[in-house]
Each structure stands twice: as structure tokens, then as C-alpha cells.
Amino acid sequence: DAGVTQSPTHLIKTRGQQVTLRCSPKSGHDTVSWYQQALGQGPQFIFQYYEEEERQRGNFPDRFSGHQFPNYSSELNVNALLLGDSALYLCASSFWDRVTEAFFGQGTRLTVV
Amino acid sequence: AQKVTQAQTEISVVEKEDVTLDCVYETRDTTYYLFWYKQPPSGELVFLIRRNSFDEQNEISGRYSWNFQKSTSSFNFTITASQVVDSAVYFCALSEARGTSYGKLTFGQGTILTVHP
């Protein structure tokens, strides 16, 4: 049984570009949350998706958007990249009715130059 | 607003020493969950424990133990007889148990634990 998988593992982008990160939840899980972890900091909640809708959102600008597909996988999109967007992006999956029992992926390391 | 504070930025111990990681939290919610996660160099957050705010019973699991004190808003984590494989970053986290932010985790800054042979 595969856990939460994220792709790509590492990514380098230039300021102003756009990026898409992908997450496949653990088998059976229907809820996906995204977190941003800057170097030396704790993860910060970006948003959560369930039934293809954004259910919660953290304090992040509209440049950060997401999508959930019918198979429960999810994408995180960031537009107009800034140097400060460089971070580890973590995806967590769970069942909607047990959302505190979340499993995390290994993350995507995004570097903006 | 919720807040989690891990005052210890880094801890260094020698193998077999006991080590306690401190966590203090703030929340206006009457019901909430507290968590500890471990983050090895691979980056994945590994779940260690979840406690409900109603359950102040302390727990021991192998070499790990947790001390939850609601009166002082603390949820400390102790590793007994530490091993080199325990070296990682440890995060304390908090979530509402219900309401619009249910499931949204608020993390502390993390404590880097290094266990030397």
C-alpha cells in the first residue's frame, strides 16, 4: 500500500514563473492538505481539499491555488513566484471524518532563483 | 488564534541519555488535539502521538513518553535511553477538535535533536 506520494522531489524555478506540484494521497484517503515549510521553520497550513472543493485556507495570497481531482489526487499551483516561496511543500492525506489522522508525503523542495 | 511554542531550538545529547522536548501551546478552543511529529532528513513528517484535550492521562510507548498538563498548557515529550536514530527535528502541533479549523495543524518551530554515539 503506497503512502502519500509527491512529485517532483526537487524543483528549481525562476522568479516570476509558475509552478505546479502534485500529490497522490494514501490509498482510500479522500482529503488532501498542503503545507509550506520554510527552512528552519515549522510547516504552515496553505489549504485543504475535500470533494474537489477548497474547505479551509490558511493565510496565503491568491497566488497559491489548488485543485483536487475525482481520484482524490491534488495539485498546488503557485503563480508569479517570489524568492520567499522557496520552501519544502508537504502534502498530507486523510479521511474526511478522521482528518486529524493525517499522513504526510516526503515533500517537494522548491527553490526559486 | 492558536500558537505553539517550542523554546528549545537545538538539543544535543550522548546516546543513552534521556531527553525531554518542551511544548507550550495557546488556544481559545475548549476541545483540541495535540500532536508530536518527527521529521528525519528525508523530509517526511512521521506521526508519533495524538492526544485529545479531554484526556490528560500521560502515556508511555516503548522509549517514548508524553506529559500533558492542561493547567500549564504544556505537552512535553521524553525519549528514554536515546539512540542515534532518534536524531531528527521534532514538531509539536495543535488542531481544533471541531469547528471550521478542524484538521488544520498549527506547528511549533521545531526542535533539532542530535544524538551522538
Interface residues (C-beta under 8 A of the other chain):
Chain A: T31 S33 Y35 G40 Q41 G42 P43 Q44 F45 Q48 Q56 G58 L88 L90 A92 S94 V99 T100 E101 A102 F103 F104 G105 Q106 G107 R109
Chain B: V4 Y33 F35 Y37 S42 G43 E44 L45 V46 F47 R50 F91 A93 S95 A97 T100 S101 Y102 G103 K104 L105 T106 F107 G108 Q109 G110
